[in-house]
Amino acid sequence: MRDQFEVGLSRRWRVLLVACTSATLLPVVLLVPQGVPTARVVVIGLVVCQAVVVWWMDRRPVFVTIASLFVGATLELLHVPVGSGVALIVLTTLSWLRPARTSLSGLAAAVLFFVLALGTTGRGVQALLWSGAALLAWSWGALGRARSAQRNSEARRMVQQERARITRELHDVLAHTVSLMVLQAAAANDVFDTHPDKAREAVAALESVGRQALGEVRRLLEVIDRDPSVSSGLEDLDRLVESMSQAGVEVVVHRHGTDDAAVAPKVAETAYRIVQESLTNVLRHARADRAEVEVRIAAGQLMVAITDNGGGGRPGHGSGRGMDGMRRRATELGGRFEAGPSTGGGFRVAAWLPVR
């Protein structure tokens, strides 16, 4: 797989890199023979060049690395044994900034330059040791790059998960309320001329459902922007039941051993959304006039089951985006989800979720 991960150096890091390079090269002034002014000028010039060139490590890392390695090898030829230290710093930085296919060429150049420089001056053992040090320096930078890439990938994954969660939340909220609004509008239109009073009741219910939809969206935006503890939960089931009654579907809730305080907020919200989506499907697909919701807490599990008396065998009732979303919600929490025609007719949706 091609490595697309990009790393940059901020101004502060470049200043630190120049400072470390300068500190490493500072002893050169003391090591240069005092009686050879020409050599002293040449060495100091090379030192300054090696210290300055690393400032452009962020823009031209390969060029800076080759230049720094060449200067460091030249210093070794002049028997000034500090250029190799800067070369290791630069090599580490290169392997962190660029993928392996690029930084390995820097490692090869480093070994070539310094093996030739040290071998020419009769320091074969040092050449072997320095090659090992160069490999370790490159590995350290490559490891840092891999960890940075992993953190970046994890951050992207979390963003994608959050986007998917928001999409599911919007789907659950809008699918339910818009379905109710469509039914109320259709009911008002059917009796507009013959029973204006009933039409007004349907329009009033339509307004109420619309306000609930706006409240749900505002609450979702508050969750996203500020307070993640603000969310829908099992305590909102009564309001959900009321909206379903206005749409002409009688909903009865049975609670068994329910202690809402024992249920984690995320679990309670997931249970509520499963009930909401299931009742939305009752409106849209089941042609039912009654549904039962069972909420039970036992043995560390929260169970919610929704059963209607409609046509559970029709295509579309047990499939689609809503059903997939409910299944995903349950499995993400380590729970279990089932959906299908019930034995007594109609359709049944059930989910088992860990309370914590």
C-alpha angles and dihedrals in degrees: 000000000000114000108237096167112123126199126189135192119234121218091258092055092048090051089050091049092052090046093051091047092050092048090051092050097042094092089061090082090059095044097052112098109256094214096061106067094175093054089045092054092047093049094046089049091052091047093051090047092052092047095047099043094063089069087079093050091113095054103034106019097159094048092045091049094051091046092048092047092049092050091046092051090048090053089052090053087054089051093248100136101198103077091081091063092059090045090058091051091050093045091052091050092049093053089050095048099043135040121261095261087064103033093049088066087057090051091050091049091049093053092045096049098045097039089054093045095046095039092050090055093048098256100124095150091052089049090055093047092047091052089056090048090051091052091051091048091051091046092051092053092045090051091052090050092050092051092048090050090050092051090048091049091049091050090051091048092052091050091051091048091050091050090050090049092051090048091053092047092051091046092051094047098043098038091054099043097039090051089053092047092051092051093048092048091049091049092050091049092051094055100029095110102029102037110021092171091059089045090055090050090052091048090049089051088048090055091048092051090048091053090049089052091053090049092051092050092048090049091050091050090050089053091051097044107034129350118035090187091069107089143125117276146164091295088068094062093095091058090048091050091050092053090050091051090054088055091054101259118118111219123191121192121207117194122194122186090339117174105169092190090063092059119086113241093242091052092047091050091049091050091050093050091050091052091045094050092045092052089047088056089050089058096043103038116008103063086214129152097197137042134176125212119199120196117186134171116195138139093005094306134109113213123192122182128180120194127179133188096228134102102302095175098063119112114258097031095091101033142051139072095313094053092046090049092053092049091049092049092054097045093047088063092047093258136127131248133197133177133174146105113317123234093244094049130273125061133298131203120186136175132185115204132179108247091225 
